[in-house]
Amino acid sequence: MSKINRNSVSNFMHWLGLLTAATFVILGIYILYSDNLNGLEKTTRVIFSIFFFALGFFRIVNWVLKNKSRKIGEYANEDDN
């Protein structure tokens, strides 16, 4: 049975958090500017896009604060093998 390496899992979760935050921001932009959602009222689109922008911004701030001491390319807990 193979043992899961904590470093690779930690690194994966690190970048998944950033990807999730970026996805929320991109979704907010899509909702605001897409012609595919013309069935919704403009005010509804603006409200939803503000919600997704705020959620994405919140996730980015949390990601930065959580990973403030981490350097790019550095694995967390290098002493765990």
MOPAC internal coordinates of N, CA, C and O (Angstrom, degrees):
PM7 1SCF
backbone

  N    0.0000 0     0.00 0     0.00 0    0    0    0
  C    1.4427 1     0.00 0     0.00 0    1    0    0
  C    1.5247 1   108.85 1     0.00 0    2    1    0
  O    1.2310 1   120.13 1   -47.31 1    3    2    1
  N    1.3189 1   117.36 1   132.69 1    3    2    1
  C    1.4630 1   119.92 1  -177.18 1    5    3    2
  C    1.5258 1   110.36 1   -84.18 1    6    5    3
  O    1.2310 1   121.89 1   -34.09 1    7    6    5
  N    1.3129 1   113.98 1   145.91 1    7    6    5
  C    1.4540 1   121.09 1   179.86 1    9    7    6
  C    1.5338 1   108.67 1   -93.48 1   10    9    7
  O    1.2310 1   120.36 1   -44.29 1   11   10    9
  N    1.3262 1   116.92 1   135.71 1   11   10    9
  C    1.4620 1   121.09 1   179.58 1   13   11   10
  C    1.5179 1   108.56 1   -78.80 1   14   13   11
  O    1.2310 1   120.92 1   -50.36 1   15   14   13
  N    1.2950 1   115.85 1   129.64 1   15   14   13
  C    1.4545 1   122.18 1   179.42 1   17   15   14
  C    1.5252 1   109.03 1   -81.21 1   18   17   15
  O    1.2310 1   120.53 1   -60.20 1   19   18   17
  N    1.3281 1   116.59 1   119.80 1   19   18   17
  C    1.4661 1   121.10 1  -178.25 1   21   19   18
  C    1.5239 1   111.79 1   -62.79 1   22   21   19
  O    1.2310 1   120.04 1   147.87 1   23   22   21
  N    1.3177 1   117.53 1   -32.13 1   23   22   21
  C    1.4550 1   120.27 1  -179.49 1   25   23   22
  C    1.5167 1   111.87 1   -63.78 1   26   25   23
  O    1.2310 1   120.63 1   136.53 1   27   26   25
  N    1.3239 1   116.39 1   -43.47 1   27   26   25
  C    1.4607 1   118.81 1  -178.45 1   29   27   26
  C    1.5273 1   111.15 1   -71.25 1   30   29   27
  O    1.2310 1   119.65 1   144.78 1   31   30   29
  N    1.3197 1   118.28 1   -35.22 1   31   30   29
  C    1.4594 1   121.30 1   177.38 1   33   31   30
  C    1.5267 1   109.78 1   -67.17 1   34   33   31
  O    1.2310 1   120.36 1   137.22 1   35   34   33
  N    1.3173 1   116.92 1   -42.78 1   35   34   33
  C    1.4573 1   121.33 1   179.17 1   37   35   34
  C    1.5262 1   110.85 1   -63.79 1   38   37   35
  O    1.2310 1   120.37 1   138.20 1   39   38   37
  N    1.3119 1   116.89 1   -41.80 1   39   38   37
  C    1.4591 1   120.84 1   178.84 1   41   39   38
  C    1.5312 1   110.88 1   -65.49 1   42   41   39
  O    1.2310 1   120.48 1   139.63 1   43   42   41
  N    1.3253 1   116.69 1   -40.37 1   43   42   41
  C    1.4635 1   121.30 1   177.84 1   45   43   42
  C    1.5275 1   110.56 1   -62.39 1   46   45   43
  O    1.2310 1   119.83 1   134.65 1   47   46   45
  N    1.3254 1   117.92 1   -45.35 1   47   46   45
  C    1.4563 1   121.45 1  -179.94 1   49   47   46
  C    1.5257 1   111.32 1   -66.55 1   50   49   47
  O    1.2310 1   120.66 1   146.16 1   51   50   49
  N    1.3180 1   116.34 1   -33.84 1   51   50   49
  C    1.4622 1   121.97 1   177.42 1   53   51   50
  C    1.5271 1   109.96 1   -58.51 1   54   53   51
  O    1.2310 1   120.07 1   128.67 1   55   54   53
  N    1.3095 1   117.48 1   -51.33 1   55   54   53
  C    1.4613 1   121.40 1  -177.18 1   57   55   54
  C    1.5224 1   112.40 1   -77.48 1   58   57   55
  O    1.2310 1   119.90 1   152.49 1   59   58   57
  N    1.3262 1   117.80 1   -27.51 1   59   58   57
  C    1.4564 1   120.71 1   176.24 1   61   59   58
  C    1.5317 1   110.57 1   -65.34 1   62   61   59
  O    1.2310 1   120.26 1   143.45 1   63   62   61
  N    1.3230 1   117.11 1   -36.55 1   63   62   61
  C    1.4618 1   120.61 1   177.02 1   65   63   62
  C    1.5165 1   111.76 1   -62.53 1   66   65   63
  O    1.2310 1   120.38 1   137.86 1   67   66   65
  N    1.3161 1   116.89 1   -42.14 1   67   66   65
  C    1.4622 1   120.35 1   178.38 1   69   67   66
  C    1.5267 1   111.19 1   -68.75 1   70   69   67
  O    1.2310 1   120.27 1   139.87 1   71   70   69
  N    1.3061 1   117.08 1   -40.13 1   71   70   69
  C    1.4621 1   121.28 1   178.12 1   73   71   70
  C    1.5302 1   111.14 1   -62.54 1   74   73   71
  O    1.2310 1   120.29 1   139.81 1   75   74   73
  N    1.3188 1   117.04 1   -40.19 1   75   74   73
  C    1.4630 1   121.43 1   178.25 1   77   75   74
  C    1.5245 1   110.94 1   -63.39 1   78   77   75
  O    1.2310 1   120.39 1   135.56 1   79   78   77
  N    1.3204 1   116.87 1   -44.44 1   79   78   77
  C    1.4674 1   120.95 1   179.12 1   81   79   78
  C    1.5293 1   111.10 1   -62.81 1   82   81   79
  O    1.2310 1   120.72 1   135.85 1   83   82   81
  N    1.3158 1   116.24 1   -44.15 1   83   82   81
  C    1.4670 1   120.01 1   179.00 1   85   83   82
  C    1.5252 1   111.10 1   -64.61 1   86   85   83
  O    1.2310 1   120.02 1   144.73 1   87   86   85
  N    1.3182 1   117.57 1   -35.27 1   87   86   85
  C    1.4615 1   121.58 1   178.54 1   89   87   86
  C    1.5235 1   111.04 1   -63.46 1   90   89   87
  O    1.2310 1   120.00 1   139.12 1   91   90   89
  N    1.3330 1   117.60 1   -40.88 1   91   90   89
  C    1.4617 1   120.27 1   178.14 1   93   91   90
  C    1.5282 1   111.47 1   -63.98 1   94   93   91
  O    1.2310 1   120.07 1   138.72 1   95   94   93
  N    1.3251 1   117.47 1   -41.28 1   95   94   93
  C    1.4618 1   120.62 1   178.99 1   97   95   94
  C    1.5266 1   110.12 1   -65.53 1   98   97   95
  O    1.2310 1   120.19 1   135.90 1   99   98   97
  N    1.3228 1   117.24 1   -44.10 1   99   98   97
  C    1.4673 1   121.13 1   178.84 1  101   99   98
  C    1.5261 1   110.84 1   -63.88 1  102  101   99
  O    1.2310 1   120.15 1   141.87 1  103  102  101
  N    1.3189 1   117.31 1   -38.13 1  103  102  101
  C    1.4633 1   120.90 1   177.43 1  105  103  102
  C    1.5268 1   110.68 1   -64.44 1  106  105  103
  O    1.2310 1   120.02 1   141.19 1  107  106  105
  N    1.3188 1   117.56 1   -38.81 1  107  106  105
  C    1.4611 1   120.87 1   176.39 1  109  107  106
  C    1.5160 1   111.67 1   -62.54 1  110  109  107
  O    1.2310 1   120.53 1   137.88 1  111  110  109
  N    1.3278 1   116.59 1   -42.12 1  111  110  109
  C    1.4668 1   120.77 1   177.37 1  113  111  110
  C    1.5271 1   110.57 1   -64.31 1  114  113  111
  O    1.2310 1   120.60 1   137.16 1  115  114  113
  N    1.3193 1   116.45 1   -42.84 1  115  114  113
  C    1.4647 1   121.34 1  -179.63 1  117  115  114
  C    1.5311 1   111.03 1   -61.65 1  118  117  115
  O    1.2310 1   120.62 1   133.92 1  119  118  117
  N    1.3104 1   116.42 1   -46.08 1  119  118  117
  C    1.4665 1   119.93 1  -179.09 1  121  119  118
  C    1.5224 1   110.85 1   -63.21 1  122  121  119
  O    1.2310 1   120.29 1   141.35 1  123  122  121
  N    1.3124 1   117.05 1   -38.65 1  123  122  121
  C    1.4599 1   121.05 1  -176.65 1  125  123  122
  C    1.5276 1   112.37 1   -71.85 1  126  125  123
  O    1.2310 1   120.16 1   139.33 1  127  126  125
  N    1.3188 1   117.30 1   -40.67 1  127  126  125
  C    1.4653 1   120.28 1  -170.82 1  129  127  126
  C    1.5308 1   115.62 1  -108.89 1  130  129  127
  O    1.2310 1   119.26 1   175.68 1  131  130  129
  N    1.3043 1   119.01 1    -4.32 1  131  130  129
  C    1.4618 1   120.59 1  -175.50 1  133  131  130
  C    1.5225 1   111.65 1   -76.08 1  134  133  131
  O    1.2310 1   121.45 1   -39.81 1  135  134  133
  N    1.3266 1   114.84 1   140.19 1  135  134  133
  C    1.4641 1   120.40 1   174.40 1  137  135  134
  C    1.5252 1   111.42 1   -82.42 1  138  137  135
  O    1.2310 1   119.99 1   169.04 1  139  138  137
  N    1.3257 1   117.63 1   -10.96 1  139  138  137
  C    1.4620 1   121.35 1  -179.31 1  141  139  138
  C    1.5263 1   112.16 1   -71.86 1  142  141  139
  O    1.2310 1   120.22 1   162.14 1  143  142  141
  N    1.3187 1   117.19 1   -17.86 1  143  142  141
  C    1.4619 1   120.68 1  -175.86 1  145  143  142
  C    1.5248 1   111.88 1  -108.70 1  146  145  143
  O    1.2310 1   120.10 1  -148.35 1  147  146  145
  N    1.3148 1   117.42 1    31.65 1  147  146  145
  C    1.4598 1   120.81 1  -179.27 1  149  147  146
  C    1.5231 1   112.45 1   -68.29 1  150  149  147
  O    1.2310 1   119.91 1   166.80 1  151  150  149
  N    1.3249 1   117.78 1   -13.20 1  151  150  149
  C    1.4630 1   121.21 1   177.09 1  153  151  150
  C    1.5178 1   111.89 1   -69.84 1  154  153  151
  O    1.2310 1   120.32 1   156.65 1  155  154  153
  N    1.3041 1   116.99 1   -23.35 1  155  154  153
  C    1.4624 1   120.86 1   177.50 1  157  155  154
  C    1.5232 1   110.02 1   -86.25 1  158  157  155
  O    1.2310 1   121.13 1   -31.11 1  159  158  157
  N    1.3053 1   115.44 1   148.89 1  159  158  157
  C    1.4577 1   119.16 1   175.43 1  161  159  158
  C    1.5150 1   109.60 1   -66.73 1  162  161  159
  O    1.2310 1   121.09 1   -26.11 1  163  162  161
  N    1.3220 1   115.52 1   153.89 1  163  162  161
  C    1.4645 1   120.77 1  -178.97 1  165  163  162
  C    1.5372 1   111.41 1   -60.89 1  166  165  163
  O    1.2310 1   120.31 1   140.33 1  167  166  165
  N    1.3279 1   117.01 1   -39.67 1  167  166  165
  C    1.4740 1   119.15 1  -179.28 1  169  167  166
  C    1.5273 1   111.38 1   -65.74 1  170  169  167
  O    1.2310 1   120.47 1   142.54 1  171  170  169
  N    1.3266 1   116.71 1   -37.46 1  171  170  169
  C    1.4636 1   120.54 1   177.85 1  173  171  170
  C    1.5242 1   110.31 1   -65.09 1  174  173  171
  O    1.2310 1   120.60 1   138.07 1  175  174  173
  N    1.3192 1   116.45 1   -41.93 1  175  174  173
  C    1.4718 1   120.26 1   178.35 1  177  175  174
  C    1.5183 1   110.93 1   -63.58 1  178  177  175
  O    1.2310 1   120.17 1   139.43 1  179  178  177
  N    1.3168 1   117.28 1   -40.57 1  179  178  177
  C    1.4667 1   120.73 1   179.73 1  181  179  178
  C    1.5222 1   110.57 1   -65.83 1  182  181  179
  O    1.2310 1   120.14 1   137.93 1  183  182  181
  N    1.3212 1   117.34 1   -42.07 1  183  182  181
  C    1.4646 1   120.79 1   179.38 1  185  183  182
  C    1.5196 1   110.78 1   -62.41 1  186  185  183
  O    1.2310 1   120.21 1   133.40 1  187  186  185
  N    1.3369 1   117.21 1   -46.60 1  187  186  185
  C    1.4596 1   120.28 1   179.22 1  189  187  186
  C    1.5291 1   111.66 1   -64.41 1  190  189  187
  O    1.2310 1   120.28 1   140.12 1  191  190  189
  N    1.3155 1   117.06 1   -39.88 1  191  190  189
  C    1.4677 1   119.15 1  -179.67 1  193  191  190
  C    1.5216 1   110.83 1   -68.21 1  194  193  191
  O    1.2310 1   119.65 1   141.47 1  195  194  193
  N    1.3372 1   118.28 1   -38.53 1  195  194  193
  C    1.4709 1   120.34 1   175.39 1  197  195  194
  C    1.5194 1   110.33 1   -61.96 1  198  197  195
  O    1.2310 1   120.27 1   139.02 1  199  198  197
  N    1.3245 1   117.09 1   -40.98 1  199  198  197
  C    1.4611 1   120.95 1   177.80 1  201  199  198
  C    1.5307 1   111.11 1   -59.54 1  202  201  199
  O    1.2310 1   120.23 1   133.42 1  203  202  201
  N    1.3268 1   117.17 1   -46.58 1  203  202  201
  C    1.4616 1   119.81 1  -178.71 1  205  203  202
  C    1.5275 1   112.20 1   -70.91 1  206  205  203
  O    1.2310 1   119.96 1   144.70 1  207  206  205
  N    1.3408 1   117.68 1   -35.30 1  207  206  205
  C    1.4654 1   119.99 1   174.22 1  209  207  206
  C    1.5273 1   110.39 1   -61.53 1  210  209  207
  O    1.2310 1   120.79 1   134.07 1  211  210  209
  N    1.3325 1   116.09 1   -45.93 1  211  210  209
  C    1.4714 1   120.30 1  -179.25 1  213  211  210
  C    1.5229 1   110.77 1   -63.69 1  214  213  211
  O    1.2310 1   120.51 1   137.71 1  215  214  213
  N    1.3172 1   116.62 1   -42.29 1  215  214  213
  C    1.4617 1   120.38 1   179.07 1  217  215  214
  C    1.5337 1   110.80 1   -64.20 1  218  217  215
  O    1.2310 1   120.34 1   136.78 1  219  218  217
  N    1.3112 1   116.96 1   -43.22 1  219  218  217
  C    1.4579 1   120.87 1   177.44 1  221  219  218
  C    1.5102 1   112.07 1   -63.93 1  222  221  219
  O    1.2310 1   120.00 1   137.50 1  223  222  221
  N    1.3403 1   117.61 1   -42.50 1  223  222  221
  C    1.4599 1   121.60 1   178.21 1  225  223  222
  C    1.5238 1   110.62 1   -63.21 1  226  225  223
  O    1.2310 1   120.37 1   136.96 1  227  226  225
  N    1.3269 1   116.89 1   -43.04 1  227  226  225
  C    1.4622 1   121.86 1   177.42 1  229  227  226
  C    1.5261 1   111.11 1   -59.73 1  230  229  227
  O    1.2310 1   120.58 1   136.09 1  231  230  229
  N    1.3291 1   116.49 1   -43.91 1  231  230  229
  C    1.4669 1   120.23 1   179.71 1  233  231  230
  C    1.5279 1   111.56 1   -66.41 1  234  233  231
  O    1.2310 1   120.19 1   141.91 1  235  234  233
  N    1.3347 1   117.24 1   -38.09 1  235  234  233
  C    1.4667 1   120.43 1   179.05 1  237  235  234
  C    1.5242 1   110.37 1   -65.94 1  238  237  235
  O    1.2310 1   120.27 1   136.33 1  239  238  237
  N    1.3360 1   117.08 1   -43.67 1  239  238  237
  C    1.4683 1   120.34 1   178.73 1  241  239  238
  C    1.5265 1   110.05 1   -62.15 1  242  241  239
  O    1.2310 1   120.15 1   135.16 1  243  242  241
  N    1.3211 1   117.33 1   -44.84 1  243  242  241
  C    1.4672 1   119.97 1   177.58 1  245  243  242
  C    1.5253 1   111.41 1   -62.06 1  246  245  243
  O    1.2310 1   120.24 1   139.98 1  247  246  245
  N    1.3238 1   117.14 1   -40.02 1  247  246  245
  C    1.4593 1   120.93 1   179.59 1  249  247  246
  C    1.5160 1   110.73 1   -63.11 1  250  249  247
  O    1.2310 1   120.58 1   135.97 1  251  250  249
  N    1.3360 1   116.50 1   -44.03 1  251  250  249
  C    1.4621 1   120.80 1  -179.34 1  253  251  250
  C    1.5238 1   110.45 1   -65.31 1  254  253  251
  O    1.2310 1   120.19 1   134.73 1  255  254  253
  N    1.3265 1   117.23 1   -45.27 1  255  254  253
  C    1.4606 1   120.07 1  -179.21 1  257  255  254
  C    1.5262 1   112.02 1   -65.97 1  258  257  255
  O    1.2310 1   120.34 1   141.93 1  259  258  257
  N    1.3001 1   116.96 1   -38.07 1  259  258  257
  C    1.4582 1   121.27 1  -179.85 1  261  259  258
  C    1.5265 1   111.65 1   -69.57 1  262  261  259
  O    1.2310 1   120.33 1   147.14 1  263  262  261
  N    1.3257 1   116.98 1   -32.86 1  263  262  261
  C    1.4548 1   121.34 1  -174.49 1  265  263  262
  C    1.5221 1   112.14 1  -111.65 1  266  265  263
  O    1.2310 1   120.36 1  -154.10 1  267  266  265
  N    1.3201 1   116.91 1    25.90 1  267  266  265
  C    1.4638 1   121.29 1  -176.71 1  269  267  266
  C    1.5225 1   111.68 1   -61.71 1  270  269  267
  O    1.2310 1   120.10 1   140.52 1  271  270  269
  N    1.3184 1   117.41 1   -39.48 1  271  270  269
  C    1.4627 1   120.29 1  -176.78 1  273  271  270
  C    1.5273 1   112.74 1   -84.69 1  274  273  271
  O    1.2310 1   120.16 1   171.65 1  275  274  273
  N    1.3064 1   117.29 1    -8.35 1  275  274  273
  C    1.4635 1   121.38 1  -176.90 1  277  275  274
  C    1.5223 1   110.34 1   -84.21 1  278  277  275
  O    1.2310 1   120.61 1   -44.20 1  279  278  277
  N    1.3195 1   116.45 1   135.80 1  279  278  277
  C    1.4588 1   120.98 1   177.42 1  281  279  278
  C    1.5225 1   109.20 1   -96.59 1  282  281  279
  O    1.2310 1   120.55 1   -25.63 1  283  282  281
  N    1.3140 1   116.55 1   154.37 1  283  282  281
  C    1.4602 1   121.03 1  -178.52 1  285  283  282
  C    1.5243 1   109.71 1   -61.70 1  286  285  283
  O    1.2310 1   120.81 1   -49.63 1  287  286  285
  N    1.3145 1   116.06 1   130.37 1  287  286  285
  C    1.4510 1   121.50 1   178.99 1  289  287  286
  C    1.5186 1   114.24 1    83.15 1  290  289  287
  O    1.2310 1   120.25 1   175.15 1  291  290  289
  N    1.3194 1   117.12 1    -4.85 1  291  290  289
  C    1.4541 1   120.65 1  -178.66 1  293  291  290
  C    1.5232 1   109.26 1   -89.15 1  294  293  291
  O    1.2310 1   120.53 1   -44.14 1  295  294  293
  N    1.2966 1   116.59 1   135.86 1  295  294  293
  C    1.4534 1   120.71 1   176.70 1  297  295  294
  C    1.5174 1   109.26 1   -87.75 1  298  297  295
  O    1.2310 1   120.54 1   -39.59 1  299  298  297
  N    1.3207 1   116.58 1   140.41 1  299  298  297
  C    1.4546 1   119.97 1   176.13 1  301  299  298
  C    1.5213 1   108.98 1   -73.48 1  302  301  299
  O    1.2310 1   120.70 1   -31.76 1  303  302  301
  N    1.3008 1   116.26 1   148.24 1  303  302  301
  C    1.4756 1   123.26 1   178.11 1  305  303  302
  C    1.5134 1   112.10 1    55.07 1  306  305  303
  O    1.2310 1   120.38 1  -122.19 1  307  306  305
  N    1.3043 1   116.88 1    57.81 1  307  306  305
  C    1.4654 1   120.83 1  -179.03 1  309  307  306
  C    1.5232 1   112.59 1   -63.76 1  310  309  307
  O    1.2310 1   120.10 1   157.48 1  311  310  309
  N    1.3301 1   117.42 1   -22.52 1  311  310  309
  C    1.4569 1   119.30 1  -178.61 1  313  311  310
  C    1.5249 1   112.11 1   -79.24 1  314  313  311
  O    1.2310 1   119.43 1   167.50 1  315  314  313
  N    1.3449 1   118.70 1   -12.50 1  315  314  313
  C    1.4696 1   121.03 1   176.24 1  317  315  314
  C    1.5262 1   109.61 1   -85.81 1  318  317  315
  O    1.2310 1   119.77 1   -62.84 1  319  318  317
  N    1.2849 1   118.05 1   117.16 1  319  318  317
  C    1.4619 1   122.06 1   177.52 1  321  319  318
  C    1.4922 1   110.55 1  -128.34 1  322  321  319
  O    1.2310 1   120.10 1   180.00 1  323  322  321

